[in-house]
Amino acid sequence: MNTLFAVAILAGSSLLFAADEPNDKTFGLENGRFWSTLKPDWKGAYLLGMLHGWELRGNTEKSIPGKVINALASSGNFDTNDLAAMVTSIYADTENIALPIGWVALAAMAVERGETNRNTVLVALRKQMTELLSGNSRRTEACFDPLDTILASRIR
């Protein structure tokens, strides 16, 4: 009986610790926990692949919303290694760790272009993520699009 009780306690405690294990995806997209597992030289390659994926998708669609074209633009002085460094610095703040990498990359590019500031856009994205995770908001496909939130954070 004591052995059975000990096994039950061990199993229960392992379930508690398993619940605390970090999840490397938010809304099915890799987040800062995944980002932190990448080797430094893989981070730029990851972002380059993501940007090329967005470009490929744009090339296969009949029309591309202007907000998407604007969101993917850079000043021309910002390469993928610079973007990787900025994404890494954003994830250094623990409160951003659950934000999807794509959301953070788009926000970083908006900051780099001078359209918004880092704090404003990240607070807005965390609020959007929290509302979606809470289940209190209607979850339409548009809710998962960070571009409107990023554009709304623009400095006026």
C-alpha positions as CSV (number, residue, x, y, z in Angstrom):
1,M,0.0,0.0,0.0
2,N,2.8,2.4,0.8
3,T,4.5,1.6,-2.5
4,L,1.3,2.4,-4.3
5,F,0.9,5.7,-2.4
6,A,4.5,6.7,-3.2
7,V,4.0,5.9,-6.9
8,A,0.8,8.0,-7.0
9,I,2.7,10.9,-5.4
10,L,5.5,10.7,-7.9
11,A,3.2,10.4,-10.8
12,G,1.1,13.4,-9.5
13,S,4.2,15.5,-9.0
14,S,5.5,14.7,-12.4
15,L,2.2,15.9,-13.9
16,L,2.5,19.2,-12.0
17,F,6.0,19.7,-13.4
18,A,5.0,18.7,-16.9
19,A,2.3,21.4,-16.8
20,D,5.0,24.0,-16.1
21,E,7.2,22.9,-19.0
22,P,7.4,25.7,-21.6
23,N,5.5,25.4,-24.8
24,D,7.4,26.5,-27.9
25,K,4.3,27.5,-29.9
26,T,1.5,30.0,-29.6
27,F,-1.4,29.7,-32.0
28,G,0.6,26.9,-33.7
29,L,3.4,29.3,-34.5
30,E,6.9,29.1,-33.0
31,N,7.5,31.6,-30.2
32,G,10.4,32.9,-28.1
33,R,10.9,29.6,-26.3
34,F,11.7,28.0,-29.7
35,W,13.8,31.0,-30.7
36,S,16.0,30.5,-27.7
37,T,16.8,26.9,-28.8
38,L,18.2,28.1,-32.1
39,K,22.0,28.5,-32.5
40,P,22.9,32.1,-33.2
41,D,23.8,31.5,-36.9
42,W,20.5,29.6,-37.4
43,K,18.4,32.6,-36.3
44,G,19.2,34.7,-39.4
45,A,18.5,31.7,-41.6
46,Y,15.2,31.0,-39.8
47,L,14.1,34.6,-40.5
48,L,15.3,34.5,-44.1
49,G,13.2,31.4,-44.6
50,M,10.2,33.0,-43.0
51,L,10.6,36.2,-45.1
52,H,11.0,34.1,-48.3
53,G,7.9,32.2,-47.4
54,W,5.9,35.4,-47.0
55,E,7.3,36.6,-50.4
56,L,6.4,33.2,-52.0
57,R,2.9,33.5,-50.6
58,G,2.7,37.1,-52.0
59,N,3.8,35.9,-55.4
60,T,1.1,33.2,-55.5
61,E,-1.8,35.5,-54.5
62,K,-3.8,37.5,-57.0
63,S,-3.7,40.6,-54.8
64,I,-1.7,41.6,-51.8
65,P,-3.1,44.1,-49.3
66,G,-1.1,47.3,-49.0
67,K,-0.6,46.7,-45.3
68,V,1.3,43.5,-46.0
69,I,3.6,45.1,-48.6
70,N,4.3,47.9,-46.1
71,A,4.9,45.5,-43.2
72,L,7.5,43.6,-45.1
73,A,9.5,46.7,-46.2
74,S,12.7,47.7,-44.5
75,S,14.7,50.9,-44.6
76,G,17.4,49.1,-46.7
77,N,20.0,49.3,-44.0
78,F,18.6,46.3,-42.0
79,D,19.6,42.7,-42.9
80,T,18.4,39.4,-41.5
81,N,21.3,39.3,-39.0
82,D,20.2,42.8,-37.7
83,L,16.6,41.5,-37.5
84,A,17.7,38.4,-35.7
85,A,19.6,40.5,-33.1
86,M,16.5,42.7,-32.6
87,V,14.2,39.6,-32.2
88,T,16.7,38.1,-29.7
89,S,16.7,41.3,-27.7
90,I,12.9,41.4,-27.7
91,Y,12.8,37.9,-26.3
92,A,15.3,38.8,-23.7
93,D,12.3,40.4,-21.9
94,T,10.5,37.4,-20.5
95,E,7.0,39.0,-21.0
96,N,7.5,38.7,-24.7
97,I,8.5,35.0,-24.8
98,A,5.1,33.7,-25.8
99,L,4.7,36.0,-28.8
100,P,5.0,34.2,-32.1
101,I,8.3,34.8,-33.9
102,G,6.5,36.2,-37.0
103,W,4.6,38.7,-34.9
104,V,7.9,39.9,-33.2
105,A,9.7,40.1,-36.6
106,L,6.9,42.3,-38.1
107,A,7.0,44.5,-35.0
108,A,10.8,44.7,-35.2
109,M,10.6,45.8,-38.8
110,A,8.1,48.5,-38.0
111,V,10.3,49.8,-35.2
112,E,13.3,49.8,-37.5
113,R,11.4,51.8,-40.0
114,G,10.6,54.4,-37.3
115,E,6.8,53.8,-37.5
116,T,6.4,52.8,-33.9
117,N,8.4,52.3,-30.8
118,R,9.3,49.0,-29.3
119,N,7.4,49.3,-26.0
120,T,4.1,50.5,-27.6
121,V,4.0,47.8,-30.3
122,L,5.0,45.0,-27.9
123,V,2.5,46.0,-25.3
124,A,-0.2,46.0,-28.0
125,L,0.8,42.6,-29.3
126,R,0.9,41.1,-25.8
127,K,-2.6,42.5,-25.2
128,Q,-3.9,40.9,-28.5
129,M,-2.3,37.6,-27.6
130,T,-3.8,37.6,-24.1
131,E,-7.2,38.4,-25.3
132,L,-7.1,35.6,-27.9
133,L,-5.7,33.1,-25.3
134,S,-8.4,34.1,-22.7
135,G,-11.2,33.1,-25.0
136,N,-13.1,36.3,-24.2
137,S,-12.8,37.6,-27.7
138,R,-14.4,36.3,-30.8
139,R,-11.8,34.2,-32.5
140,T,-12.0,35.0,-36.2
141,E,-9.1,34.4,-38.6
142,A,-8.5,38.2,-38.6
143,C,-7.9,38.1,-34.8
144,F,-4.7,36.2,-35.3
145,D,-3.3,38.8,-37.8
146,P,-0.9,41.1,-36.0
147,L,-0.6,43.7,-38.7
148,D,-3.6,45.7,-37.7
149,T,-2.3,45.8,-34.1
150,I,1.2,46.8,-35.3
151,L,-0.2,49.5,-37.7
152,A,-2.4,50.9,-34.9
153,S,0.7,51.4,-32.7
154,R,2.2,53.8,-35.2
155,I,3.6,57.1,-33.9
156,R,1.4,59.9,-35.0
